[in-house]
Every structure is written in structure tokens, then in C-alpha cells.
Amino acid sequence: MPRLAGDAAPWQAVKCDVFPRESLMTSAPFPASRPRRLRRTPALRAMVRESTLTPADFIWPIFVREGTDDATPVSSMPGVSRHTVDRVGALAKEAHALGIPAICIFPYTAQEARTADCAMAWDEGNIANRAIRAIKEAVPEMAVMTDIALDPYNIDGQDGYVRDGEVVNDETVEALVRMALAQAASGADILGPSDMMDGRIGAMRTALESEGYQHVTILSYSAKYASAFYGPFRDAVGASAALKGDKTTYQMDPGNGDEALRMIARDLAEGADMVMVKPGMPYLDICRRVKDRFGVPTFAYQVSGEYAMLQAAAGNGWLNGEKVMLESLMAFKRAGCDGVLTYYAPEAARVLNG
């Protein structure tokens, strides 16, 4: 039927009371518009998929410990083990073959090896630094990321020095800088300060520049929350028994979102190259806000508690493990993340490689 002068075209007749007109692309009314057409086959769904997931999106966290040719399962993280340093080269080769571009090292330290001065943190012969060198020797092109915080070496289990019951900031930053330089000297590509001390990014960047490590990247845990989802991780690195008190005086309050943006802005201004939101899935709103506001490389950490929950449910047959693994990882990409630290990295990569 011809349209009379003054009549609205069908696409102009579509209205929405929730979103302003300029925020939407209008479409023809049903039945001219049938969104299910684009969901009909796998090929069509793949063509219009807004977010994609590949092994290149993953950083694989691994736990390392002293010993020889052994892997000790972490009971609270089914499928995850602490590996002796002599095994990490093989792990790096596995990751590289799967298309995973980076490994992040976390050391396990027994309680009797922890000290108040945390001097092992910057010892060139500590477990983490030996693991860096072993990975770079086995697979030079593998990016090696580290963790910078004192909790693996601290007799108090805190990320910083404890003085008269308080976690002190400036003295801790001096120790973290020494730790960063030792890791850079060992061949680390990416430093991951996870301590949440004030001013540590600027101090590290200044030291790296002055010592000739201008090429070393900083992926800052800029928005790290004081979360209950870290429990299994603390088991894995031996910090659960060591921890005295909590970390609420330096990690962020879970109720705060605007503060996360301020912390991101601060760390970028001090010289961070990339930023991290931790935990991951409970804070996808923060990931989205960070990416929208700053447009910088943004990562999230699918932390131990998230992994343990999914593994437990899958192990009991309550969820399809493979499907929820991939769905949970896709959520990070949809929220704007450029990549994710995940214990699922090798398993997910094998599935995606098909």
C-alpha cells in the first residue's frame, strides 16, 4: 500500500520508552524483522558474534615450589597443582603449543621460610626468579608475568611490612621496588604489582627507567578488592596459615566503583601500561566502566574462588563444566576485557582449538 505524505515509514514507527532514540539502531517491525534469522545456524551465529574468545586472550597463572620433578595438587582448586621449578619449562612449551601467550608465576613458600624482613622477595635465586629464567630458556617467545607483593615471603602473610599492627606503605614500596628490579633482571616481561600500596607504580617505573629496564611492562592490579574469593589462592601459596588480620586497609571496599576509576587513573598517570580488575566475574561492571572510560589494555583475574566454585559444581554434575568454563570466560570479553588471567587457560585453549 503506497505511503501517503506525512505517514511515518515503518522504521520510523518503532519507539522505545527505555532508551533514547539516538542510542538505538531502529529496525523494521515484526514480521519484517525476525532476529531469530541470525541465530538459525552455527555459521550465521559466528558471523554476527560481537565478542570472540581465543587462546591468545589468556594468561595462565601457575604455582611454583621447591623440590624436584613433582606436582602437588591444591585441594581447594581441583585440577591445579604446585609445580617444582624444573617442570615449568615443559608447562611453558605446552602453553605455547596451545597458543597461550603468557604465564604468570606465583611462588609457594612454607611458613618456616618466611621472615619479617621479606628479604627472599628480591633474592635472585628465589623460586619465582628461577622460574622466570627457566621459562625464558625453554620458550624465549613466551611472555612471563610476575606477582609483586610481599605476602609469599612475609611471616605475617600481609602484602606489606607490618609495624605495630599496621601495614605500612612507604617502607613497603621500597621493598617492592627491589623486588621489581630483581624480577626484571631475571627476564620478566610483565610485572604485576598486586599489593595496592600507594605510589608503588611511580616508584617502580622510575627505578626501571633508571636501571635500564625501559622495555619492561607493568600490568597493575589497580582495582583489587578486599574479596572473600581469594581463599583457595591463599592455600595454594601457603598464605592462609600465615595471614594475621585482613587486608581491608589497602585492598578496596567491594561497595566502591568510582574509587576503582580513580585508582586506574592514578596508576596510568604513574606509568602503568595495562590495568587489572580483581576479582573478575563479581566485578564485571568495573571492567566495563574502566574500558569505556580509559580505553587502555584492561585485564581481569578469574580468581581462585571463582574457579573453585565452577569446578565444584561441575564435579558434582550440577553444571556442564566445559560450557560454563567458556561462558564465564566469554563474559570477560563482553565486558570489555582484552584478556583474562585464568586457571582454565590450557583446558579452555584445548577446547577452542577444537
DRENDO-1510 file (C-alpha; in Angstrom, 1 decimal, always signed):
<recs>
REC; n; res; u; v; w
REC; 1; MET; +0.0; +0.0; +0.0 .
REC; 2; PRO; +1.5; +3.4; -1.0 .
REC; 3; ARG; +2.6; +5.6; +1.8 .
REC; 4; LEU; +0.7; +8.9; +2.0 .
REC; 5; ALA; +2.5; +12.2; +2.5 .
REC; 6; GLY; +3.0; +12.7; +6.2 .
REC; 7; ASP; +2.9; +9.0; +7.1 .
REC; 8; ALA; +5.8; +7.6; +9.1 .
REC; 9; ALA; +7.9; +5.0; +7.5 .
REC; 10; PRO; +7.8; +1.6; +9.2 .
REC; 11; TRP; +11.3; +2.0; +10.7 .
REC; 12; GLN; +10.3; +5.4; +12.0 .
REC; 13; ALA; +7.3; +4.0; +13.8 .
REC; 14; VAL; +9.4; +1.8; +16.1 .
REC; 15; LYS; +9.6; +3.5; +19.5 .
REC; 16; CYS; +11.3; +2.7; +22.8 .
REC; 17; ASP; +10.4; +4.2; +26.1 .
REC; 18; VAL; +13.5; +2.8; +27.9 .
REC; 19; PHE; +16.4; +4.1; +25.8 .
REC; 20; PRO; +16.6; +7.4; +23.9 .
REC; 21; ARG; +16.1; +7.1; +20.1 .
REC; 22; GLU; +19.6; +8.2; +19.3 .
REC; 23; SER; +21.1; +5.3; +21.3 .
REC; 24; LEU; +19.4; +2.6; +19.2 .
REC; 25; MET; +19.5; +1.5; +15.6 .
REC; 26; THR; +15.9; +1.2; +14.7 .
REC; 27; SER; +14.6; -1.9; +12.8 .
REC; 28; ALA; +11.6; -2.9; +10.9 .
REC; 29; PRO; +8.6; -4.2; +12.9 .
REC; 30; PHE; +7.7; -7.9; +13.1 .
REC; 31; PRO; +7.4; -9.8; +10.9 .
REC; 32; ALA; +9.8; -7.9; +8.6 .
REC; 33; SER; +12.3; -8.1; +11.4 .
REC; 34; ARG; +12.9; -11.5; +12.8 .
REC; 35; PRO; +16.1; -11.5; +14.9 .
REC; 36; ARG; +16.0; -15.3; +15.1 .
REC; 37; ARG; +17.1; -15.4; +11.4 .
REC; 38; LEU; +20.6; -14.6; +12.5 .
REC; 39; ARG; +20.6; -17.4; +15.2 .
REC; 40; ARG; +19.4; -20.1; +12.9 .
REC; 41; THR; +22.8; -21.9; +12.1 .
REC; 42; PRO; +26.2; -22.0; +13.6 .
REC; 43; ALA; +27.7; -20.2; +10.6 .
REC; 44; LEU; +25.2; -17.3; +10.9 .
REC; 45; ARG; +25.8; -17.1; +14.7 .
REC; 46; ALA; +29.5; -16.9; +14.1 .
REC; 47; MET; +29.2; -14.2; +11.5 .
REC; 48; VAL; +27.4; -11.8; +13.9 .
REC; 49; ARG; +29.0; -12.7; +17.2 .
REC; 50; GLU; +30.0; -9.5; +19.0 .
REC; 51; SER; +32.7; -11.0; +21.2 .
REC; 52; THR; +35.1; -13.7; +20.5 .
REC; 53; LEU; +37.4; -15.9; +22.6 .
REC; 54; THR; +40.7; -17.3; +21.6 .
REC; 55; PRO; +43.7; -18.8; +23.5 .
REC; 56; ALA; +45.5; -15.5; +22.8 .
REC; 57; ASP; +43.2; -13.9; +25.4 .
REC; 58; PHE; +44.6; -16.0; +28.3 .
REC; 59; ILE; +47.3; -15.5; +30.9 .
REC; 60; TRP; +47.9; -18.8; +32.7 .
REC; 61; PRO; +48.7; -18.5; +36.4 .
REC; 62; ILE; +50.9; -21.3; +37.7 .
REC; 63; PHE; +52.1; -22.1; +41.2 .
REC; 64; VAL; +55.8; -23.0; +41.7 .
REC; 65; ARG; +57.6; -24.5; +44.7 .
REC; 66; GLU; +60.8; -26.0; +45.8 .
REC; 67; GLY; +61.6; -29.7; +45.1 .
REC; 68; THR; +62.4; -31.9; +42.1 .
REC; 69; ASP; +60.1; -33.2; +39.4 .
REC; 70; ASP; +56.9; -33.1; +41.3 .
REC; 71; ALA; +53.4; -31.6; +41.1 .
REC; 72; THR; +51.3; -31.3; +44.3 .
REC; 73; PRO; +47.6; -30.9; +43.8 .
REC; 74; VAL; +45.9; -27.9; +45.5 .
REC; 75; SER; +43.0; -29.5; +47.3 .
REC; 76; SER; +40.7; -26.4; +47.1 .
REC; 77; MET; +41.4; -25.9; +43.4 .
REC; 78; PRO; +40.6; -29.2; +41.6 .
REC; 79; GLY; +42.9; -29.6; +38.5 .
REC; 80; VAL; +45.5; -27.1; +39.8 .
REC; 81; SER; +48.9; -28.1; +41.2 .
REC; 82; ARG; +52.0; -26.6; +42.7 .
REC; 83; HIS; +54.9; -27.4; +40.3 .
REC; 84; THR; +58.6; -27.7; +41.1 .
REC; 85; VAL; +60.7; -25.2; +39.1 .
REC; 86; ASP; +62.2; -28.0; +37.0 .
REC; 87; ARG; +58.8; -28.6; +35.5 .
REC; 88; VAL; +57.9; -25.1; +34.4 .
REC; 89; GLY; +59.8; -25.3; +31.1 .
REC; 90; ALA; +57.5; -28.1; +30.0 .
REC; 91; LEU; +54.5; -26.2; +31.1 .
REC; 92; ALA; +55.6; -23.2; +29.0 .
REC; 93; LYS; +56.0; -25.4; +26.0 .
REC; 94; GLU; +52.5; -26.8; +26.5 .
REC; 95; ALA; +51.1; -23.3; +26.8 .
REC; 96; HIS; +53.0; -22.1; +23.7 .
REC; 97; ALA; +51.7; -25.0; +21.6 .
REC; 98; LEU; +48.2; -24.2; +22.6 .
REC; 99; GLY; +48.5; -20.5; +21.6 .
REC; 100; ILE; +48.6; -19.1; +25.1 .
REC; 101; PRO; +50.9; -16.1; +25.0 .
REC; 102; ALA; +51.7; -15.5; +28.7 .
REC; 103; ILE; +52.3; -17.3; +32.0 .
REC; 104; CYS; +52.1; -15.7; +35.4 .
REC; 105; ILE; +54.2; -17.1; +38.3 .
REC; 106; PHE; +53.1; -17.4; +41.9 .
REC; 107; PRO; +55.6; -18.9; +44.4 .
REC; 108; TYR; +54.6; -21.2; +47.3 .
REC; 109; THR; +56.6; -20.6; +50.4 .
REC; 110; ALA; +56.5; -22.7; +53.5 .
REC; 111; GLN; +55.8; -20.9; +56.8 .
REC; 112; GLU; +59.3; -21.7; +58.2 .
REC; 113; ALA; +60.9; -19.9; +55.2 .
REC; 114; ARG; +59.0; -16.7; +55.8 .
REC; 115; THR; +60.7; -13.8; +57.5 .
REC; 116; ALA; +59.8; -10.3; +58.9 .
REC; 117; ASP; +62.2; -8.6; +56.5 .
REC; 118; CYS; +60.9; -10.5; +53.5 .
REC; 119; ALA; +64.4; -10.5; +52.0 .
REC; 120; MET; +63.7; -13.6; +49.9 .
REC; 121; ALA; +61.4; -11.4; +47.8 .
REC; 122; TRP; +64.3; -9.8; +45.9 .
REC; 123; ASP; +66.8; -12.7; +46.1 .
REC; 124; GLU; +67.8; -13.5; +42.5 .
REC; 125; GLY; +67.8; -17.2; +43.5 .
REC; 126; ASN; +64.2; -17.3; +44.8 .
REC; 127; ILE; +61.7; -19.7; +43.3 .
REC; 128; ALA; +59.9; -17.1; +41.2 .
REC; 129; ASN; +63.1; -15.7; +39.7 .
REC; 130; ARG; +64.4; -19.2; +38.9 .
REC; 131; ALA; +61.1; -20.0; +37.3 .
REC; 132; ILE; +61.3; -16.8; +35.1 .
REC; 133; ARG; +64.7; -17.9; +33.8 .
REC; 134; ALA; +63.5; -21.5; +33.2 .
REC; 135; ILE; +60.5; -20.4; +31.1 .
REC; 136; LYS; +62.6; -17.9; +29.1 .
REC; 137; GLU; +65.2; -20.6; +28.4 .
REC; 138; ALA; +62.6; -23.2; +27.4 .
REC; 139; VAL; +60.4; -20.8; +25.3 .
REC; 140; PRO; +62.0; -17.4; +24.8 .
REC; 141; GLU; +58.9; -16.0; +23.0 .
REC; 142; MET; +56.6; -16.8; +25.9 .
REC; 143; ALA; +55.7; -13.6; +27.9 .
REC; 144; VAL; +56.4; -14.1; +31.6 .
REC; 145; MET; +54.4; -12.2; +34.1 .
REC; 146; THR; +55.2; -12.0; +37.8 .
REC; 147; ASP; +53.5; -11.1; +41.0 .
REC; 148; ILE; +54.8; -8.2; +43.1 .
REC; 149; ALA; +53.7; -8.3; +46.7 .
REC; 150; LEU; +55.4; -9.4; +50.0 .
REC; 151; ASP; +52.8; -11.9; +51.1 .
REC; 152; PRO; +54.5; -15.0; +49.7 .
REC; 153; TYR; +57.6; -14.1; +51.9 .
REC; 154; ASN; +56.1; -12.3; +54.8 .
REC; 155; ILE; +55.8; -14.0; +58.2 .
REC; 156; ASP; +52.6; -12.1; +58.8 .
REC; 157; GLY; +51.1; -13.1; +55.4 .
REC; 158; GLN; +50.4; -9.4; +54.5 .
REC; 159; ASP; +51.3; -7.8; +51.2 .
REC; 160; GLY; +53.4; -5.2; +53.1 .
REC; 161; TYR; +55.5; -4.8; +56.2 .
REC; 162; VAL; +53.6; -4.9; +59.5 .
REC; 163; ARG; +54.8; -2.3; +62.1 .
REC; 164; ASP; +52.9; -2.2; +65.4 .
REC; 165; GLY; +49.9; -4.0; +63.9 .
REC; 166; GLU; +49.7; -1.6; +60.9 .
REC; 167; VAL; +50.7; -2.4; +57.3 .
REC; 168; VAL; +53.0; +0.5; +56.4 .
REC; 169; ASN; +53.0; +2.0; +53.0 .
REC; 170; ASP; +56.3; +3.8; +52.1 .
REC; 171; GLU; +58.7; +1.2; +53.6 .
REC; 172; THR; +56.8; -1.5; +51.7 .
REC; 173; VAL; +57.1; +0.4; +48.4 .
REC; 174; GLU; +60.9; +0.5; +48.8 .
REC; 175; ALA; +60.9; -3.3; +49.2 .
REC; 176; LEU; +58.6; -3.8; +46.2 .
REC; 177; VAL; +60.9; -1.7; +44.0 .
REC; 178; ARG; +63.8; -4.0; +44.9 .
REC; 179; MET; +61.5; -7.0; +44.1 .
REC; 180; ALA; +60.6; -5.5; +40.8 .
REC; 181; LEU; +64.2; -4.9; +39.8 .
REC; 182; ALA; +65.2; -8.5; +40.7 .
REC; 183; GLN; +62.4; -9.8; +38.5 .
REC; 184; ALA; +63.3; -7.6; +35.6 .
REC; 185; ALA; +66.9; -8.7; +35.9 .
REC; 186; SER; +65.7; -12.3; +35.8 .
REC; 187; GLY; +64.0; -11.7; +32.4 .
REC; 188; ALA; +60.3; -10.9; +33.3 .
REC; 189; ASP; +58.4; -9.3; +30.5 .
REC; 190; ILE; +55.4; -8.1; +32.6 .
REC; 191; LEU; +55.5; -7.0; +36.3 .
REC; 192; GLY; +52.2; -7.4; +38.2 .
REC; 193; PRO; +52.1; -5.3; +41.3 .
REC; 194; SER; +49.2; -6.7; +43.3 .
REC; 195; ASP; +49.9; -5.1; +46.7 .
REC; 196; MET; +47.7; -2.0; +46.4 .
REC; 197; MET; +50.2; +0.3; +48.2 .
REC; 198; ASP; +50.0; +4.0; +47.3 .
REC; 199; GLY; +52.7; +5.3; +45.0 .
REC; 200; ARG; +54.2; +2.0; +44.1 .
REC; 201; ILE; +53.7; +2.2; +40.3 .
REC; 202; GLY; +55.5; +5.5; +40.0 .
REC; 203; ALA; +58.4; +4.3; +42.2 .
REC; 204; MET; +58.7; +1.1; +40.1 .
REC; 205; ARG; +58.6; +2.9; +36.8 .
REC; 206; THR; +61.2; +5.4; +37.9 .
REC; 207; ALA; +63.5; +2.6; +39.1 .
REC; 208; LEU; +63.0; +0.5; +35.9 .
REC; 209; GLU; +63.9; +3.5; +33.7 .
REC; 210; SER; +67.0; +4.4; +35.7 .
REC; 211; GLU; +68.3; +0.8; +35.8 .
REC; 212; GLY; +67.9; +0.2; +32.0 .
REC; 213; TYR; +64.7; -1.8; +32.1 .
REC; 214; GLN; +62.6; +0.6; +30.0 .
REC; 215; HIS; +61.2; -2.3; +28.0 .
REC; 216; VAL; +59.6; -4.0; +31.0 .
REC; 217; THR; +55.8; -3.7; +31.1 .
REC; 218; ILE; +53.7; -3.0; +34.2 .
REC; 219; LEU; +50.3; -4.6; +34.4 .
REC; 220; SER; +49.0; -3.0; +37.6 .
REC; 221; TYR; +46.4; -4.6; +39.8 .
REC; 222; SER; +44.8; -1.1; +40.0 .
REC; 223; ALA; +41.4; -2.2; +41.2 .
REC; 224; LYS; +42.0; -5.1; +43.6 .
REC; 225; TYR; +39.1; -5.6; +46.1 .
REC; 226; ALA; +39.3; -7.0; +49.6 .
REC; 227; SER; +37.4; -10.1; +48.5 .
REC; 228; ALA; +36.4; -13.4; +50.1 .
REC; 229; PHE; +37.0; -15.1; +46.7 .
REC; 230; TYR; +40.8; -15.4; +47.3 .
REC; 231; GLY; +40.7; -18.3; +49.8 .
REC; 232; PRO; +41.9; -21.1; +47.6 .
REC; 233; PHE; +44.7; -19.0; +46.2 .
REC; 234; ARG; +46.0; -18.4; +49.7 .
REC; 235; ASP; +46.0; -22.1; +50.3 .
REC; 236; ALA; +48.0; -22.5; +47.1 .
REC; 237; VAL; +50.7; -20.1; +48.0 .
REC; 238; GLY; +50.8; -21.1; +51.7 .
REC; 239; ALA; +49.5; -17.8; +53.0 .
REC; 240; SER; +46.3; -19.0; +54.7 .
REC; 241; ALA; +48.1; -20.1; +57.9 .
REC; 242; ALA; +50.5; -17.1; +57.8 .
REC; 243; LEU; +47.9; -14.3; +57.5 .
REC; 244; LYS; +47.4; -12.3; +60.6 .
REC; 245; GLY; +44.3; -10.0; +60.3 .
REC; 246; ASP; +42.9; -9.0; +57.0 .
REC; 247; LYS; +43.7; -6.7; +54.0 .
REC; 248; THR; +41.0; -4.2; +54.2 .
REC; 249; THR; +43.3; -1.2; +54.9 .
REC; 250; TYR; +44.8; -1.4; +51.5 .
REC; 251; GLN; +42.6; -3.5; +49.2 .
REC; 252; MET; +39.4; -1.8; +48.0 .
REC; 253; ASP; +36.0; -1.9; +49.6 .
REC; 254; PRO; +33.6; -4.1; +47.5 .
REC; 255; GLY; +31.0; -1.4; +47.6 .
REC; 256; ASN; +33.1; +1.1; +45.7 .
REC; 257; GLY; +33.0; +1.6; +42.0 .
REC; 258; ASP; +34.0; +5.3; +41.5 .
REC; 259; GLU; +37.1; +4.6; +43.6 .
REC; 260; ALA; +38.2; +2.0; +41.1 .
REC; 261; LEU; +38.3; +4.6; +38.3 .
REC; 262; ARG; +40.4; +6.9; +40.5 .
REC; 263; MET; +42.9; +4.1; +41.1 .
REC; 264; ILE; +43.1; +3.3; +37.4 .
REC; 265; ALA; +43.7; +7.0; +36.6 .
REC; 266; ARG; +46.4; +7.2; +39.2 .
REC; 267; ASP; +48.3; +4.1; +38.1 .
REC; 268; LEU; +48.2; +5.2; +34.5 .
REC; 269; ALA; +49.5; +8.6; +35.4 .
REC; 270; GLU; +52.3; +6.9; +37.3 .
REC; 271; GLY; +53.4; +4.8; +34.3 .
REC; 272; ALA; +51.3; +1.6; +34.2 .
REC; 273; ASP; +51.0; +0.2; +30.7 .
REC; 274; MET; +48.0; -2.1; +31.4 .
REC; 275; VAL; +45.5; -2.4; +34.3 .
REC; 276; MET; +43.8; -5.2; +36.2 .
REC; 277; VAL; +40.4; -5.6; +37.9 .
REC; 278; LYS; +40.4; -8.4; +40.6 .
REC; 279; PRO; +38.3; -10.4; +41.2 .
REC; 280; GLY; +36.7; -10.9; +37.8 .
REC; 281; MET; +33.1; -12.1; +37.5 .
REC; 282; PRO; +31.7; -10.3; +40.6 .
REC; 283; TYR; +33.2; -7.1; +39.2 .
REC; 284; LEU; +32.4; -7.2; +35.5 .
REC; 285; ASP; +30.6; -3.8; +35.9 .
REC; 286; ILE; +34.0; -2.3; +36.9 .
REC; 287; CYS; +35.7; -3.9; +33.9 .
REC; 288; ARG; +33.2; -2.3; +31.6 .
REC; 289; ARG; +33.5; +1.1; +33.3 .
REC; 290; VAL; +37.3; +1.0; +33.1 .
REC; 291; LYS; +37.4; +0.1; +29.4 .
REC; 292; ASP; +34.8; +2.7; +28.5 .
REC; 293; ARG; +36.5; +5.5; +30.5 .
REC; 294; PHE; +40.1; +4.9; +29.7 .
REC; 295; GLY; +40.3; +2.7; +26.6 .
REC; 296; VAL; +43.6; +1.1; +27.8 .
REC; 297; PRO; +44.5; -2.6; +27.8 .
REC; 298; THR; +42.2; -3.9; +30.5 .
REC; 299; PHE; +42.5; -7.3; +32.2 .
REC; 300; ALA; +40.6; -9.2; +34.8 .
REC; 301; TYR; +41.6; -12.1; +37.1 .
REC; 302; GLN; +39.2; -15.0; +37.3 .
REC; 303; VAL; +40.3; -15.7; +40.8 .
REC; 304; SER; +40.7; -19.0; +42.7 .
REC; 305; GLY; +37.3; -18.8; +44.4 .
REC; 306; GLU; +35.5; -18.3; +41.0 .
REC; 307; TYR; +37.4; -21.2; +39.6 .
REC; 308; ALA; +36.8; -23.4; +42.6 .
REC; 309; MET; +33.0; -22.8; +42.6 .
REC; 310; LEU; +32.7; -23.7; +38.9 .
REC; 311; GLN; +34.9; -26.8; +39.4 .
REC; 312; ALA; +33.0; -28.0; +42.4 .
REC; 313; ALA; +29.6; -27.6; +40.7 .
REC; 314; ALA; +30.9; -29.4; +37.6 .
REC; 315; GLY; +32.5; -32.1; +39.6 .
REC; 316; ASN; +29.1; -32.8; +41.3 .
REC; 317; GLY; +27.3; -32.9; +38.0 .
REC; 318; TRP; +25.3; -29.7; +38.7 .
REC; 319; LEU; +26.8; -27.8; +35.7 .
REC; 320; ASN; +28.3; -28.7; +32.4 .
REC; 321; GLY; +31.9; -27.9; +33.2 .
REC; 322; GLU; +33.1; -27.2; +29.6 .
REC; 323; LYS; +30.2; -24.9; +28.8 .
REC; 324; VAL; +30.3; -22.9; +32.0 .
REC; 325; MET; +34.0; -22.5; +31.6 .
REC; 326; LEU; +33.7; -21.0; +28.1 .
REC; 327; GLU; +30.7; -18.9; +29.0 .
REC; 328; SER; +32.4; -17.4; +32.1 .
REC; 329; LEU; +35.5; -16.6; +30.0 .
REC; 330; MET; +33.4; -15.0; +27.3 .
REC; 331; ALA; +31.8; -12.8; +29.9 .
REC; 332; PHE; +35.1; -11.0; +30.4 .
REC; 333; LYS; +35.5; -10.3; +26.7 .
REC; 334; ARG; +31.9; -9.0; +26.5 .
REC; 335; ALA; +32.6; -6.7; +29.5 .
REC; 336; GLY; +35.4; -5.1; +27.6 .
REC; 337; CYS; +38.5; -7.0; +28.8 .
REC; 338; ASP; +41.4; -7.5; +26.5 .
REC; 339; GLY; +42.4; -10.7; +28.3 .
REC; 340; VAL; +42.0; -12.7; +31.5 .
REC; 341; LEU; +44.1; -14.5; +34.0 .
REC; 342; THR; +42.5; -17.9; +34.4 .
REC; 343; TYR; +43.4; -21.3; +35.7 .
REC; 344; TYR; +41.3; -22.7; +32.9 .
REC; 345; ALA; +43.8; -21.4; +30.3 .
REC; 346; PRO; +45.1; -24.7; +29.0 .
REC; 347; GLU; +41.8; -26.6; +29.2 .
REC; 348; ALA; +39.9; -23.7; +27.5 .
REC; 349; ALA; +42.6; -23.4; +24.8 .
REC; 350; ARG; +42.3; -27.1; +24.0 .
REC; 351; VAL; +38.6; -26.8; +23.6 .
REC; 352; LEU; +38.8; -23.6; +21.5 .
REC; 353; ASN; +41.5; -25.2; +19.3 .
REC; 354; GLY; +39.0; -28.0; +18.7 .
</recs>
